Amino acid sequence: MLGKGVVGGGGGTKAPKPSFVSYVRPEEIHTNEKEVTEKEVTLHLLPGEQLLCEASTVLKYVQEDSCQHGVYGRLVCTDFKIAFLGDDESALDNDETQFKNKVIGENDITLHCVDQIYGVFDEKKKTLFGQLKKYPEKLIIHCKDLRVFQFCLRYTKEEEVKRIVSGIIHHTQAPKLLKRLFLFSYATAAQNNTVTDPKNHTVMFDTLKDWCWELERTKGNVKYKAVSVNEGYKVCERLPAYFVVPTALPEENVQRFQGHGIPIWCWSCHNGSALLKMSALPKEQDDGILQIQKSFLDGIYKTIHRPPYEIVKTEDLSSNFLSLQEIQTAYSKFKQLFLIDNSTEFWDTDIKWFSLLESSSWLDIIRRCLKKAIEITECMEAQNMNVLLLEENASDLCCLISSLVQLMMDPHCRTRTGFQSLIQKEWVMGGHCFLDRCNHLRQNDKEEVPVFLLFLDCVWQLVHQHPPAFEFTETYLTVLSDSLYIPIFSTFFFNSPHQKATNMGREGQDTQSKPLNLLTVWDWSVQFEPKAQMLLKNPLYVEKPKLDKGQRKGMRFKHQRQLSLPLTQSKSSPKRGFFREETDHLIKNLLGKRISKLINSSDELQDNFREFYDSWHSKSTDYHGLLLPHIEGPEIKVWAQRYLRWIPEAQILGGGQVATMSKLLEMMEEVQSLQEKIDERHHSQQAPQAEAPCLLRNSARLSSLFPFALLQRHSSKPILPTSGWKALGDEDDLAKREDEFVDLGDV
């Protein structure tokens, strides 16, 4: 029987090198095929999933030191995933030590999660695409969730190698049509499957009632109204069917330029200030049309800027902030730090890791996003100003910044259902182009920009700095980022609500048939058992204390953080008038031309920001009030759980935040036990207590990357990096000292 083996990295046709060691002789491979087949693990297919191609006797490498250990098994490709079925999968089947996903297994890669495919020819690594004239002896797959898979094909039949390599390249790299996504196959086949509470109390913002509820919750219904002018998407395919605009804005204005140039409401602060967004009008060269657009914008601005009571500050994100190209370039460099092919490569880059991290500029981009969100928060909170976000289509950076502002200012968005509702409102209904930005169809690599991942990384910075303020955990954010590439959920697979609505019908059936029931990612029971879902909820979350009726009557409805922040007076209208000389600049910008100056001077803005920022951080934190992150250099960190979870060398066994969390949970259990005894003595009804994740309490293999690290084998690589070995002597000297014991003390 084929079991675990150790093989070298030589070519398929070349003679093995002297260093080659194998527990299985090559001539035994094909003679024992029948026995292997009997031992193979069954391939589990989802409803609508079809097997496309497969190859047997494939070795999946587990990189460790200079040797390449592996497990033999089958490599298969379906219209949903690439899967490896190894002989020893039963050894990993331990409920106590795994954070299992019911849809994606440890050795499964959804086709949308594949980033790059490489082949090794005579020990040379090359990118694979299109039709191949020669097939590799080794296949390396880099995934968008930063996993790296390596498969040895040197003992696989030549016909199977051609079939599996060609199949994987075609189904992951070739451009696709939207209707060919597995999303539709699954939805059609799983129509009769029952779904447990698909909305999960998350507000989907697909009805007028949802928008009215949000207006009432934020007290924004005084100045803003929900409209149904775009019902059926007859005005604009980019906007949702329902949205909110200023009350004074006539609905016919929305139709005039198909929703462009219209201030769309995002959120209202308790002090009355509001956050709005606006897309630019189409670029025109004709002077007559430009004049018409100028007059139109003049009228629009008069409805939202009425000094001295209504002051609007504009933030042009298209020309005075990040570009999508910057984000794309930074992330491309950043992710290379974590796509490690082997242990040696990890240690070779260790000595220059921080310089590579800095040169990627990813952490600096996160800092700039958080800083911009704080600046907008200062305008709304301290100066009672409305803020209007401008962007060409208002569907990328507008989504990012408006979501961060709401997360900082609104404690409801820091609950799990509130956060999910925020994503539905600002990203899904806000028209973020998930299909293009995630490049799900592989049609244009230039459009692939990780704006949503940047948002999740910014959220993680807040969660990391203020854990008790959030009902969800970093594990929740990590699995949410993974869900971007699972095509059974519709949440992240459309460019707009209109595109989703027009593709939900069943092809080949009459119009009377029911539309497809597409799953939403917010039903976490589809992916995780209740036991695993407990790791998505923060047991240390500080819930908002409930006030009795007497306390509520005596209180005035006021934003909580206003009691501790020094408020500056609202600024009066500038002497020259906001809509006289400055209007021309703004209108030119909205029409496609760019300006380099903001309305407020940079010095004044910096002074206000610094005073606001320092004042907030000098006071104790109210977890249900305003929440600002630290943005100084050392405070912006790498999201270790997401980016390092597949690298065994990066784990701290028994350390990191998980060790602290474990001790806190032990204390919680002790307090809960004492509380139960007190309740029993007083014969009172036991109050519900926060339940600690049992996986965290019972696991004896905790590491800093829990719960994902439990799936990994820990490397036995020496603590000294490869680059430092030369300082210890030549190779012969190293060989003699290889087995020496060195007491490093407590590391």
Buried (B, 14 or more C-beta within 10 A) or exposed (E): EBEBBBBBBBBBEEEBEEEEEEEBEEEEBEEBEEEBEEBBBEBEBBBBBEEBBBBBBBBBBBBBBEBBBBBBBBBBBBBBBBBBBBBEBEEBEEEEBBBBBEBBBBBBBBBBBBBBBBBBBEEEEEEBEEEBEEBBBBBBBBBBBBBBBBBBBBBBBEEBBBBBBBBBBBBBBEEBEBEEBBBBBBBBEBEEEEEEEBBBEBBBBBBBEBBBBBBEBBBBBEBBBBBEBBEEBEBBBBBBBBBBBBEEBEEEBBBBBBBBBBBBBBBBBBBBBBBBBBBBBEEBEEEEEBEBBBEBBEEBBEBBBEBEEBBBBBBBBBBBBBEBEBBBBBBEBBBEBBBBBBBBBBBBBBEEEEEEBEEBBBBBBBBBBBBBBBBBBBBBBBBBBBBBBBBBBBBBBBBBBBBBBBBBBBBBBBBBBBBBBBBBBBBBBBBBBBBBBBBBBBBEEEBBBBBBBBBBBBBBBBBBBBBEBBBBBBBBBBBBBBBBBBBBBBBBBBBBBBBBBEBBEBEEEEEEEEEBBBBBBBBBBBBBEEBBBBBBBBBBBBEEEEEEEEEEEEEEEEBEBBEBBEEEEBBEBBEEEBBEEBBEBBBBBBBBEEBEEBBBEEEEBEEBBEBBBEBBEEEEBBBBBBBBBBBEEEEBEBBBBBBBBBBBBBBBBEEBBBBEBBEBBEEBBEEBEEEEEEEEEEEEEEEEBEEBBEBBEEBEEBBBBBBBBBBBEEBEBEEBBBEEBEEEEEEEEEEEEEEEEEEEEEE
